[in-house]
Amino acid sequence: MRISMKELLYGALLTALALLIPMAFQGWLQISIPPFSATLGSHLPTMLAMTISPWVAVLVGLGSSLGFLITLGPIIAARAFIHVFVGVAGAYLYRKDIKFWQVLLLTIPIHAIGEALIVMPFGFKLYDALVVIGIGTALHHLADGGITLVLHRSLKKAGVSLQVAGKSSVSHL
């Protein structure tokens, strides 16, 4: 599959944001309820990438994982790696003309269960993984999803379209 110049540009910009957010917001926009932690806004690049293409979603998810590996270590990076799968699933749903807000809701279980399961090999107890991290991730996804919807609408009003050629012009909000 071939990536367009527009996809590459938006993918690079969103990947840069995915790397920058954990570095710039470390200790500032972070919420910690051990063993759960969250960086507010960290899902925005991945969520916006869903509106571009699955390949861009993979790129941004990998960037997010690298950013968290650099700043917070392998466990948080493993959790961020789930963004690859959330982004790809969301991108495919979005391409099926499902409204963006619905895509964000439909990807919550993938995100929450994925992050809960990926920490278990690191020695997390079942309760901590499934309840604390799973529910925490779902709530974090909802918060960042709301922010992403506002940002996406603002970009559209400013005339910036993240849609790639060939995508239907149906409103996705």
ABEGO torsion letter per residue (X at the ends): XBBBAAAAAAAAAAAAAAAAAAAAABGAABBBBOABBBBBGAAAAAAAAAAABAAAAAAAAAAAAAAAAAAAEAAAAAAAAAAAAAAAAAAAAAAAGBBAAAAAAAAAAAAAAAAAAAAAAAGBBAAAAAAAAAAAAAAAAAAAAAAAAAAAAAAAAAGBBABBBGBBABBAX
